[in-house]
Amino acid sequence: MTEYERSRTMPARPEQIFDQAAHVDQLDEWLPGTLHVRAGDPPAVTVHEDRHGEDTRALLQARPEQLRLEWGTRDQGSYAGWLQVAGLDSGASEVTVHLSFFDAGHDPGRQAVHDALDSSLRRLEEQVRLHVDDTAD
């Protein structure tokens, strides 16, 4: 098993970040550009990966009381992950994403995963900023 984790501090309340991250219809806005999620019968989702042109049956579960998202593959159990939002005393929040690859064949490698996680966290921050700015007007 290989595990990866990245964190980013964002200038927003934890609830605002979690609400944006957990919105199933907007996951494509912050996930890596090669992944696309289609909602099914919750918690079931389908993830399409452009790189292989495949659809994978997956689960996505939001735990709002914990400000946590959890996901993983349904059939082969080769991949799982979570996103956790924690408030900071400054009014900002820290967002952590953790990925676990149980099958080495599904692990794209350390650099590719770190780049994808950093990019996803940056895109999530942009989406949160847009949403917060829209509600402030």
C-alpha positions in Angstrom: 0.0 0.0 0.0 1.2 3.5 -0.9 -0.2 6.6 0.8 0.1 10.3 0.0 -1.1 13.4 1.8 -1.1 17.1 1.1 -2.5 20.1 3.0 -3.3 23.7 2.2 -4.4 26.6 4.3 -7.3 28.5 2.9 -8.8 31.9 3.9 -12.3 30.8 4.6 -14.4 29.2 7.4 -14.3 25.4 7.4 -18.0 25.0 6.7 -17.7 27.1 3.6 -14.8 24.9 2.3 -16.5 21.7 3.2 -19.8 22.8 1.5 -17.9 23.5 -1.7 -15.8 20.4 -1.6 -18.8 18.1 -0.9 -21.1 19.4 -3.6 -21.2 16.3 -5.9 -22.3 18.2 -9.0 -19.2 20.5 -8.6 -16.5 18.0 -7.9 -15.2 18.4 -11.4 -14.4 22.0 -10.6 -11.6 21.1 -8.2 -10.7 17.4 -8.8 -7.8 16.7 -11.2 -8.9 17.5 -14.8 -8.7 13.9 -15.8 -11.3 12.7 -13.3 -15.1 13.3 -13.7 -17.7 12.2 -11.1 -21.3 11.4 -11.9 -23.7 11.0 -9.0 -25.6 7.7 -8.7 -27.7 6.4 -5.9 -25.9 7.9 -2.9 -23.3 7.1 -1.8 -22.6 5.4 -5.2 -20.9 7.5 -7.9 -19.1 6.7 -11.1 -15.7 8.1 -11.8 -14.5 8.5 -15.4 -10.8 8.7 -15.9 -9.7 10.4 -19.1 -6.3 8.8 -19.0 -7.6 5.3 -19.4 -11.1 6.2 -20.8 -12.6 4.0 -18.1 -15.6 4.3 -15.8 -15.0 3.1 -12.2 -17.8 2.3 -9.7 -17.0 4.2 -6.5 -18.4 5.4 -3.2 -18.4 9.0 -2.0 -19.6 9.7 1.5 -19.9 13.2 3.1 -19.7 13.5 6.9 -20.7 17.1 7.5 -20.6 16.8 11.3 -16.9 15.9 10.9 -16.2 18.2 7.9 -14.9 15.1 6.1 -15.4 13.5 2.7 -14.4 9.8 2.2 -14.2 7.9 -1.1 -13.0 4.7 -2.7 -13.5 2.2 -5.4 -16.5 -0.2 -5.0 -15.5 -3.4 -6.8 -11.8 -3.9 -6.7 -10.9 -2.0 -3.5 -7.7 -0.6 -5.1 -8.0 3.0 -4.0 -9.4 5.1 -1.2 -9.1 8.7 0.1 -10.4 11.4 2.3 -10.6 15.1 2.6 -10.6 16.8 6.0 -11.3 20.4 6.8 -10.1 21.9 10.1 -10.7 25.4 11.3 -7.7 27.5 12.5 -7.7 30.2 15.2 -7.0 32.9 12.6 -10.4 32.3 10.9 -8.7 30.4 8.0 -8.9 26.6 7.6 -6.5 23.8 6.8 -7.6 21.3 4.2 -5.9 17.9 4.0 -6.3 15.3 1.3 -5.1 11.8 1.8 -4.9 9.0 -0.8 -4.3 5.3 -0.3 -3.4 3.0 -3.2 -3.9 -0.7 -2.3 -2.9 -1.9 -5.7 0.5 -0.7 -7.1 -0.9 -0.8 -10.6 -3.3 2.0 -9.8 -0.6 4.2 -8.2 0.5 6.9 -10.8 3.6 7.7 -8.7 4.7 10.1 -6.1 5.3 13.2 -8.2 2.1 12.8 -10.3 0.0 12.3 -7.1 1.6 15.3 -5.3 1.1 17.5 -8.4 -2.5 16.4 -8.7 -3.2 17.0 -5.0 -1.5 20.4 -5.0 -3.5 21.4 -8.1 -6.7 20.1 -6.7 -6.3 22.0 -3.4 -5.4 25.2 -5.3 -8.6 24.7 -7.5 -10.7 24.1 -4.5 -9.4 27.3 -2.9 -10.3 29.2 -6.1 -13.8 27.7 -6.1 -14.3 28.6 -2.4 -13.1 32.1 -3.0 -15.5 32.6 -5.9 -18.4 31.3 -3.9 -17.5 33.4 -0.8 -17.1 36.5 -3.0 -20.5 35.8 -4.6 -22.3 35.5 -1.3 -20.6 38.7 0.0 -22.0 40.9 -2.7 
